[in-house]
Amino acid sequence: MAWLLRMPEVAANAVEAVLQEWQVPEGSSFAQEDTIATVETEKAVVDVEAEASGTLLMTLVPNGAQVAVGAPIAVLGAADEAVDDLDALLASLGVSAPVVEERASVVEERASVVEERASRNHPPDPASNGRIFASPLARRLAREAGLGLQQLTGTGPRGRILRRDVEAAVAGAESAAGRNGGGSVAAPSASAPAPSGTTPMLPAAGASDVPHSRMRRAIATRLVESKQTAPHFYVRATVRAEELLRLREQLNQHAPVKISLNDLIVKAVGRTHTLVPEMNAIWTPDAVRRFSTVDVGVAVATDRGLLTPVVRGVEGLTISSLTAMARDLAERARDGRLRQEELQGGTITVTNLGMYGTEEFAAIINPPQSAILAVGAARHEPVVENGGPAVGTVIRLTLSVDHRPVDGALAARWMHRLVSLLETPATILA
C-alpha cells in the first residue's frame, strides 16, 4: 500500500522549507533510518530519514523547490511495490492539482530533453509542416490565459511549446500593458506574485535592492517577535580584565587548541548559572521552566546572517573541550552545515563584538531564551586604583533580560557573580 511522504516541520514554528536534494532515486528501495532527502531551513540542513523500509515510487517536487510544511513531497511504497498508473495512484491519495501540475512540469522538461536528443538523429518530418507542437500542460495554460498557440514561440525541441513559453508570453503581455498605461491579460502567469494591496517601494536613483534571503527573513521575524513579546531590561557592568587576559595567556602555553577570551566568558556564564540557578530559566505560557544543565548559545557571524549554535552542558566541560566544541560549531555555522537541533535550546547567549573595537552595545534576546550577554572590547582606560588614578584594561558588559521570568534584583545578583568570576578567573575553572 502506497503512502505519501510530507514535508516535515524540521524547525519549530516553520511554515516552509527547501527540498535541497533527493538522496534516493525514483524507483529505488531504502532501509529504515536511511536518508531519503535533505531539507534546508533558514539556518540549518536536516536529513529526512525513513521511518520504515520501502521504495521511492515517485518524487512530487524537484531539487531546490520551496515547499510548505505538511505538503506531499513523494509517494512511498513497500519494498517490492510497483505501480503502473501513477496518475491514478496520486488521485487515490488525494494529491491536489497544484502538486500534480508541478509534477507534470518536471515530466514535461524531462520529455523535452529526450525529444531534443532524438531530434539530433532524426530530421523533421515534412508531413508535420504547419502543425503546432505543444505539451498538454502548455496547451491548458495557454487556453486559461486566452492565448492561441499561434501567438506563441516554442523553445522546446522542434519548436515545441512548453510551460515556460506560455508564462513568458503572459508576462510579456502584462509588461506591455503596464508601459501603455492600461490593458489586461485574461489570466496571470502561474509564477506571478499575487497583488498585495500595497504600492511597491521602488529604489531611488543611485540605489539598488538586495532581495531578502530566507535566512534574513527568519532573523527579522524572530527579532521583531522578541522585541514585541519579551519586555527587555538591561543590566550593565565594567570588568577589570587584566587577570582574565593573563589566565588566557597561561592556558594557551599548554592548550592543544588556542583558547579565546570569548571561550573563557562563555565558561564563566555557565558557572554563574550554576551559582544563580534561578537565571537558568525561560518563560512558557503556563510556567517558568528551569533547567538542571546549562546550555549557552554563542553568536556567530556568517555571510548569510547571524547564527547562534548552542554549546551543551557548559557547566561540565573543561575549557579545552568547550573551546573545541565552540570552534566546531562556528566553522560549521559558516559552512551552512549545522543541524537544526544545534540551533535550539539554551537560556542565554553570549555575543561578542570586541574584535571590531566596539566598546559597548545592547543585544536583542534570542527567543525563547531569557537573556543575552553583549561583550565589548578589552580597552585601556583610566581607572581608580588604591585611591589614585591608573591605567587599567576593562571590558564593558550589557545583559539584556526578559522581565517575565527574571526580575531586576535577580539579574543584578547574577551580573555581580559574573563580574566576580571574571576578575578572579581561576574560580571559573574550579
Secondary structure, 3 states (H helix, E strand, C coil): CCEEEECCCCCCCCCEEEEEEECCCCCCEECCCCEEEEEECCCCEEEEECCCCEEEEEECCCCCEEEECCCEEEEEECCCCCCCCHHHHHHHCCCCHHHHHHHHHHHHHHHHHHHHHHHHHCCCCHHHCCCCCECHHHHHHHHHCCCCHHHCCCCCHHHCECHHHHHHHHHHHHHHHHHCCCCCCCCCCCCCCCCCCCCCCCCCCCCCCCCCCHHHHHHHHHHHHHHHHCCEEEEEEEEECHHHHHHHHHHHCCCCCCCCHHHHHHHHHHHHHHHCHHHCEEECCCCEEECCCCCEEECEECCCCEECCEECCHHHCCHHHHHHHHHHHHHHHHCCCCCHHHHCCCCEEEEECHHHCCCCCCCCCCCCCCEEEEECCCEEEEEEECCEEEEEEEEEEEEEEECCCCCHHHHHHHHHHHHHHHHCHHHHHC
